[in-house]
Amino acid sequence: PGQRSARLGQADAESSAATASVVAARLRVAGTVREVAAEVALQRAEMTAAEAQSRELDVLAKDVERRVAAGEMARADALAANAERLAAATSLAQAKQRLQATELQWKALTGMTTLPMLSTAPGAAPVVHPALHSAALNVEAARRRVDAVRASRRDAPELLLRARQEVATGEPNTNGIGIAVRIPFGTASRNEPLLAVALSDLEVAEATERELRQQLEAETAAARSADESAHQQLADESARAKLLRERAALIEKSFKAGETALPEMLRALTAAAQSEASLARQQALLSQATLRLHQALGVMP
């Protein structure tokens, strides 16, 4: 008695757990896609900054060459400017190579050649994290298995039907029907191992749920802190880049007027370019931090 309903409950619980595990698996795949997409965006920001620095130093090197030809500057200044230009060109080539590698990784992962815009706008977080929901349903399925084992203390009864027909020459035919019922008895040697396995599965499922809950809480707190820090760092880096660019513009005017030496001009341009590269990098890192926060909260892209 109760065996049928217990087994139906077990089947329903396992079906729900399987569905939830699919949703949790989709979120894990989304996390991998988010990480690679954020890395591509970061490398694109690095390459854009390297291109800007290379263009600036190329223009400067040409200007110095012109002034050397006019006798306004020494040949050593032209050599220094060209050396900086070549260093920037090398950095640009390296940035392009890193970008190509991450884009190939993106294509291998998704089969796409273009990078979609991953929204960093605040999304509606689910009431329960999909992974935690899946773990909770696994616990419920394990409980249902325990209930099913307890309701099945013995194997199901069996009804046997036998038909018999004998044909003999010169004798009347003999026909017979036999009915038998087999009722197995539940024994400790049968029941205890099955119950022990079911209880062990339940303990493992409960422990997994507890550990996952603690892990998700820690990941969410860390991701939220990183997101807040990335916002602050972006604001600071934006102000710094603006100041250094204004300083480079002033020194450039002084350099063209012949009031500033080339080394100081190169240092100012390098500092401004590096700060702008850091700003672009920080913007990409902010997007990455926000995407990681969404992942920790269980928000699907």
N, C-alpha and C positions, 0 to 999 in steps of 0.2 A: 504493500500500500504506500502511495506517495512517490513511488519510483518514477512513474511517467512524468508527473509534474516537475520533479526535481531535475530530470534529464532535459525537459523542455526549457526550464530556467537556465540550465547550464549552456544549452545551445544558443539561447538568446543572448546571454552575457558574453559568450565567446564571439558571436557575430558582431555585437556592439564594439567589443575590444578590437576586433580586426579592422572595423571601419575607422575607429579612432587612430589606430596605428598607421593607417594610410595617410591621414591628415598630418600626423606628427612627422612622417617621413617626407611629406611635401615641404613642410617647414624646414627640415634639415637641408633638403636640396636647395630651397630658397636661400638659406644661409650661405651655402657654398657659392651660389650665383652672386649674391650680394658682395661677398668678399672679393671675388675676381673682378666684378664690375667696379668696385671702389678702387681696386689696384690699377685698373685701366685708366680711370679718371685721374688718379694721382700721377701716373706716368705721363699722361697728356699734359697735365699742369706743369710737370717738370720740363717737358719738351718745349712748351710754349715759352716758359721763362728762359730756357737756353737759347731759343730762337731770338728773343728780344735782346738778350745780352750780346749775341753774336752780331746782330744788325748794328747795334750801337758801336761796338768796337770796330766793326768794319768801316763805318762812316768816319770814326775817329782816325783810324789808320790812314784812310785816303786823305783826310784833311791834313794830317801830319806830313804825308808824302808831298802834298802840294806846297806846304810851307817850307819843307826842306828844299824843294826845287827852287823856291823863291828866295832861298838864303835866309829865311827867318828863323829856322831851327836847325839843330845839328843832326847829322846822320844817325847818331846814337839814339835820338828820340824816335826816329822812324823805325829803327830796329826794335826798340822796346814796344812801340805800338803794334807792330806786326806780330811780335811774339805773343802779346795778349790776345790779338785777333785769332791767331792759330790755336791758342789754348781754348778760347771760346768755341771755335769750330770743332775741336776735339770733344769738348763737353757736349756739344749739340749732337754729334754723331753717336756718342754713348747713350744719350737720352733717347734718340730714335731707336737704337738697338733694344734698349730696355722696353720701350713702348711696343715694338714689334713682338717681342717675346710674350708680353702680357696679352696682347691682342690675339696671338696664336693660341694662348691658353684659353682665352674667352671663346674662341671659335671651336676649339676642341671640346669644350664643356657644353656649349649651347648649340653649336652648328650655325650660329649667326655671325655675320661679318660686321654688322653695325651694333653699336651699344645703345640700348634703349635708355631713356631718362628714368632713373629710379627715383621715385618721389621721396623727398626727405620731410614732407609735410607731416605733422602729427596725425597718425592713423588711429582708428578706434581699436584699442587693445581688446582681445577677447576676455570674457569673464574668467575663464580658466585657460591657462596655457595649454596648447594642444598636446605637448609632450606629457604634462602632468595629468591632463584628462585621460590620455591613453594609459598611463600608469595606474590611475584610479580604476579604470574599467578592467585592467588586468587583475587588480586585486579582487574586484567583484566577481570576475570569471573564476578565479581560484576559489573563492568562497562557495560559489555555486558547484564547483567540482567536489568540494568537501561534502556539501549537502547531498549531492548525487551518490557519492560513495556510501554515506551513512544510510541513505534510503535504500541502497542495494546491498543489504546484508547477505543476500544469497543470490545465486543465478536465477533467472526467470524460470517458472515452471514450464514444462514441455508436455504437449499433447501429441501422442503417437497413434497413428491409424494404420492397421495392417489388413490387407485383403489376401485371401488364400483360395486357390481353386485347384482341385485335383481331378484329373480325367483318367479313368482306367477302362480298358477294353472289357466290355461285358458287365461292367459294374456301374452303378449310378454315380454321376458326378458329385463331388463334394465341394461345397462353397462355404467360406467362412470369413467373418470380419472380426478383427480384434482391435480393441481400443485400450490404450494405456495412458496413464498420467504419471509424469516424473516430477517430483517436488524435491529439489536439492535443499540441503540444510546448510545454513551459514556456519562456518567454523572460524576459529581464531586464525588458523594458518592461512586462510583465504582472505579474511577481512582486514587484519591488522597491517599487512604490508601495503595494501591499497590505500588505506586511510593514512598511513604514515607518509606515503608519497604525496598524497593530496595536501596534507597539512604542511609538509615541507615546501611545496610549491606556493602555498599561501604565505608562509613566512618570508620566502624570497621576494614575492611580489610586494608585500608590505614594506620590507626593507628597501627595495628599489624605489618605491614611491617616496619614502622619507628622504632618502639620499638625493633624489631628483628635486624634491621640493627645496631642500637646503641649497643645492647647487644653483637652481634657478633664482632663488632669492639673492645669492651672492653675485651671480652674473648680472642681474638687473641693477643691483646697487652699484656695481663697478661700471656698468655701461652708462648709467645715469650720471655718475660723477665724471666720467670721461667726456660725456656730451657737454656738460656744463663747463668743464675746463676748456674744451675745444672752442666754445663760444667766446670765452674770455681771451684766449690766446689769439683768436682771429681779430678781435677788436684791438688788442695791443699791437699785433703785427701790422694791421692796417694803418694805425697811427704812425708807427715807426717807418713804414715804407713811404708814406707821404712826406715825412720830414726829410728822409734821406734823398728822395727825388728832388725836393725843393733845393736842398743843399747842392746836389749835383748840378742842377740848372744854374745856380749862382756861380759855382766854380767854373762851369763851362763858359759862361760869359767872361769871367775873369781870365780864363785861359786864352780865349779868342782875342782878348785885348792885350795879351802878352804879359799879364800881371801874375799869372800862376804857372808853375812848372808842370811839365807833363806827368811826372810821377804822382803828384797830388791829384791831378785830373783823373788819372787811371784809378787811383784808390777810391775817389768819389764815385766814379761810374761803377766800379766793381761792388762797392758797398750798396749802392742803390739797386743794382741788378740782383744782387744776392738777397736783399730785403724783399724785393718784388717776387723773386722766386720763392722765398719763404712764405710770402703772403698767399701765392697761388697754391703752394703745397698745403698750407694751413686750411685753405678753403676746401680742398679735397679731403683733408683729414677730418674736417668737421662733418662733411657728408658721410664719411666712413663711420664716424662715431655715432651719428644719428641712425644710420642703417643698422649698426650693431645694437643700439638701444631698441629699435623696432624688433630685431630678431630676438632679443632677450625677453621682450614683452609678449612675443608670440604673434606679432602683426605680420600677416602675409603681404608680400609686395603686390 
